[in-house]
């Protein structure tokens, strides 16, 4: 009986840790940095730099994406292409290529 209860407890622990997170990929204002996850802009552009934002264990991908856009704006970029969401151990990061339209 103890083995069955232990097994049920282990199953509950592992299945209760599932979470879902989203990051809004839509441009919110006309002055906002455009972001391209799977597509490319249809305008000519110059790549400025690789850019990455790192977060802590409890940061959402959307919050880190917002920090990435703030940094790209500070660098004079118009958009970020090739957005990638990743983790280094438990710390999430978002990266991409900052671009300037010609």
C-alpha positions as CSV (number, residue, x, y, z in Angstrom):
1,X,0.0,0.0,0.0
2,X,2.8,2.4,0.8
3,X,4.4,1.7,-2.6
4,X,1.2,2.6,-4.4
5,X,0.8,5.8,-2.4
6,X,4.4,6.7,-3.1
7,X,3.9,6.1,-6.8
8,X,0.8,8.3,-6.8
9,X,2.7,11.0,-5.0
10,X,5.5,10.9,-7.5
11,X,3.1,11.1,-10.4
12,X,1.3,14.1,-8.9
13,X,4.5,15.9,-8.3
14,X,5.8,15.5,-11.8
15,X,2.5,16.3,-13.5
16,X,1.8,19.3,-11.4
17,X,4.9,21.1,-12.6
18,X,3.7,21.6,-16.2
19,X,3.4,25.3,-17.1
20,X,2.6,27.2,-20.3
21,X,4.0,30.6,-21.2
22,X,3.5,32.9,-24.2
23,X,5.1,36.0,-25.7
24,X,3.1,38.4,-27.8
25,X,4.8,38.7,-31.2
26,X,2.6,41.5,-32.5
27,X,3.8,45.1,-32.9
28,X,1.9,47.1,-30.3
29,X,2.5,50.7,-31.5
30,X,3.7,52.3,-34.7
31,X,7.0,53.3,-33.0
32,X,7.5,49.8,-31.5
33,X,10.3,47.6,-32.7
34,X,9.1,45.0,-35.2
35,X,10.0,41.4,-34.4
36,X,10.2,38.5,-36.8
37,X,10.2,35.0,-35.4
38,X,9.7,32.8,-38.5
39,X,9.5,35.2,-41.3
40,X,11.7,38.0,-42.7
41,X,10.8,41.7,-43.4
42,X,9.9,42.5,-47.0
43,X,12.0,45.7,-46.9
44,X,15.7,45.9,-47.5
45,X,17.7,46.1,-44.3
46,X,21.2,46.1,-42.8
47,X,22.1,43.8,-39.9
48,X,23.3,45.9,-37.0
49,X,24.2,43.3,-34.3
50,X,23.3,40.1,-32.5
51,X,21.3,41.0,-29.5
52,X,20.3,38.9,-26.4
53,X,18.4,39.5,-23.2
54,X,18.6,37.1,-20.3
55,X,16.1,36.7,-17.4
56,X,15.9,35.0,-14.1
57,X,14.1,31.9,-13.2
58,X,10.7,33.7,-12.7
59,X,10.8,36.0,-15.7
60,X,8.3,35.3,-18.5
61,X,9.4,35.1,-22.1
62,X,7.2,38.1,-22.9
63,X,9.0,40.2,-20.2
64,X,12.4,39.2,-21.6
65,X,11.3,39.9,-25.2
66,X,10.2,43.4,-24.0
67,X,13.8,44.0,-22.6
68,X,15.2,42.8,-25.9
69,X,13.1,45.3,-27.8
70,X,14.1,48.1,-25.5
71,X,17.8,47.3,-26.1
72,X,17.3,47.1,-29.9
73,X,15.5,50.5,-29.8
74,X,18.5,52.0,-27.8
75,X,20.8,50.7,-30.5
76,X,18.8,52.4,-33.2
77,X,17.3,49.3,-34.7
78,X,14.0,49.2,-36.6
79,X,13.3,45.5,-36.1
80,X,14.7,42.2,-34.8
81,X,14.8,39.1,-37.0
82,X,15.4,35.4,-36.2
83,X,14.0,35.7,-32.7
84,X,14.9,32.6,-30.6
85,X,13.6,31.6,-27.2
86,X,16.0,29.4,-25.2
87,X,17.1,28.4,-21.7
88,X,20.5,28.2,-20.1
89,X,19.9,25.9,-17.2
90,X,16.8,27.5,-15.6
91,X,17.4,31.0,-16.9
92,X,15.5,31.9,-20.0
93,X,16.9,34.1,-22.8
94,X,15.7,35.6,-26.0
95,X,18.0,36.5,-28.8
96,X,17.9,37.8,-32.4
97,X,19.6,40.0,-35.0
98,X,18.9,43.8,-34.7
99,X,18.4,45.4,-38.1
100,X,18.0,48.8,-39.6
101,X,15.8,49.4,-42.7
102,X,17.6,51.1,-45.7
